[in-house]
Amino acid sequence: MLFFLLIAFGIGLVIAILYLLNLQNTLKAASPENRKMPPVNVWLLLIPLFSTYYMFVVAKRISETIKAEYASKGQVPDNPKPTYNVGMAMAIGSAVSMLISIITFKDTYGDTMAAYSASSSGNYEEMMAVQNASGGALSMLGSFIGLAVFVLWIVYWVQTATYKNKMKSLPSNHSDSQIFNQF
């Protein structure tokens, strides 16, 4: 059992590293003067709890970086706030999901103590009612939000990778066109 948990943790860590490398490289694809945050700062998302807040910052600054890079090259992105909406939706969903998890954990822990109290007094019907009531609709809502956040995370990853590749191939905004320099 422990072996499988270590393998799952290792796979999750590799995926997280690849994701953060993508975000870092998206920022690196922009000129240094257009970056709204240092690329290395995306690694702060590995800090538990802090990452819930910091994802809002990262989503906003990556969007601003992409927009600034496009503007500096005289281009207009296909979205006025590239990656912003999906990034913010993912950050909001993560925060709500964490809040639901905390509430559900508190309720489950309290219900476990109530069930233990009921079982020690011999009231098994009350014990079963307490255990069946724990979780419920709030837990199910948390699961749906968690699934939505997972889908948004994948979409955000794809969007940032797409903009990273587009920024690398943006033409320079020089007034000297190569067409007129041939003569």
Buried (B, 14 or more C-beta within 10 A) or exposed (E): EEEEEEEEEEEEEEEEEEBBBBBBBBBBBBBEEBBBBEBEBBEBBEEEEEBBEBBBBBBBBBBBBBBBBBEBBEBEBEBEBBBBBBBBBBBBBBBBBBEBBEEBEEBBEEBEEBBEEBBEEEEEEBBEEBBEEBBEEBBEBBBEBBEBBEEBBEBBBEBBBBBBEBBEEBEEEEEEEEEEEEE
